[in-house]
Amino acid sequence: MIENVSNQTAGPVEEFERERVPDRATRGLGSFLGMFAGEHVAGTELLIGPLFVIHGVTAFDLLVGLLVGNLLAVLTWTYVTAPIAVRHRFTLYFQLEKIGGRSLVKIYNLANGVLWCAVAAAMIYVSATAVAVPLQVKMPALDDWLPPGPGLAVTVFLTGLLFTYVAARGYEALSRFANVAAPWMVVMFAVFGLAALPELGIHSLADFWTAANQSIWPGHAAPGRVQFTFWHVMFFSWFGNMAWHWGMGDLSVFRYAKKSSYGFASAAGMLFGHYMAWICAGLLYAVQVSRNGADTAITPGALASGVAGWAGIALVFIAGWTTANPILYRAGLAFQSLHSKWPRFRVTVAAGVVASMLGMFPGLCSKFLEMAALYGLALCPMGAIIFVDHYFMRPFKLRDFYAERAGLTSWWPPLAAWVLALVGCVAMNIGFGTQIFFLGLPGWIMAGVFYFFMSKAAQNHVIQEVQP
């Protein structure tokens, strides 16, 4: 999911930030296969898998919905994001600056920083649940919004401070460790899923399908939860990383690709990190419930340790840490961009403290599906603006990269299109009851349409003003 910022913070993405990536610096397919496979196995997989269960998804809807949604995500990376990345070879931020000016990038980074703090909070919480198991800290029930006692709050906060300090000091060593640990984490997720099968009475493929429908994904939503269908699963698995493909966040990654067809490398992440890991996490949750029907809490540390003991605790802690660390670093950079004289160390610490405090509230993590959807919805309109600027400006005799060509630090159509698209999504949610899981694509389309027509009107107005 949103985890794929990890290698973006560690690799060559920090180079050529304000220039085109030269051909000598481009990379082969193997680099992208490894990157996506490593980036999409994180602690939050142990939140997402069980959340599908409590939202009442059926076995067919989950298995097929995940397959279709993840395939659509791969196709979006390949045919929407990668071609633009390879054509210009600019970072997302530099491309936005060319289109809307430096002011637009600052506003975008402010939104990014806030949302990254929320995502980091979930990662911190995941790792803290692993620490809580040997300490025998009281854990929250499924619908608890507040921590059940000071033990969990202190554990989460101290875990967050540890992660924050490492992020503020620099993340290179941990990022290298994350790359080494990624194959191990993929294997461990698979092993945990296989280890759960005998406890669920599964000894053959026929047993699996019976148990899948009766005890793993029986299709009954928990009280107060939205009933999920095939469409919920499909759209969430497609849009879970919407900020990175439809939203063009991975322009910064694929600008290093020799060919746009390398977008298919994202399949390595979608297959192992999303499809397999989410299914395995659901199996772990089913084991927990089968042992104690009253234990419906989603606490990743307990889920993994219940099947794999200390190995499970280690997996959950490392998976959360290796993802929280670069997210906190990126949040610090996003906030620092608002004022160049702010020291990065202090800004990162401030962001980490905020994330640690948010992570103390388990109710936020139990709503991670909605939070992930909100993340994509908030940022994806910028991808539509880039898409329209790339494909539609010149054919309609309009200027692309208008802010750069006109020498402007602020150009209003991109920002206005972003805001109006989000207002339109809110109106759809309130007026028509459209759930947040289905708003991403309409928001993206609205932003593109608004941007095109406002750019046309604004650029024609400027031309008329300068004519004698």
Buried (B, 14 or more C-beta within 10 A) or exposed (E): BBBBBBBBBBBBBEEBEEEEBEEEEBBEBEBBBBBBBBBBBBBBBBBBBBBBBBBBBBBBBBBBBBBBBBBBBBBBBBBBBBBBBBEBBBBBBBBBBBBBBBBBBBBBBBBBBBBBBBBBBBBBBBBBBBBBBEEEBEBBBBBBEEBBEEBBBBBBBBBBBBBBBBBBEBBEEBBEBBBEBBBEBBEBBBBBBEBBBEBBEBEEEEBBBBBBBEBBBBBEBBEEBBEBBBBBBBBBBBBBBBBBBBBBBBBBBBBBBBBBBBBBBBBBBBBBBBBBBBBBBBBBBBBBBBEEEEBBBBBBBBBBBBBBEEBBBBBBBBBBBBBBBBBBBBBBBBBBBEEEEBEBBEBBBBBBBBBBBBBBBBEBBBBBBBBBBBBBBBBBBBBBBBBBBBBBBEEEEBBBBBBBEEEBEBBBBBBBBBBBBBEBBEEBBEEEEBBBBBBBBBBBBBBBBBBBEBBBEBBEEEEEEEEE
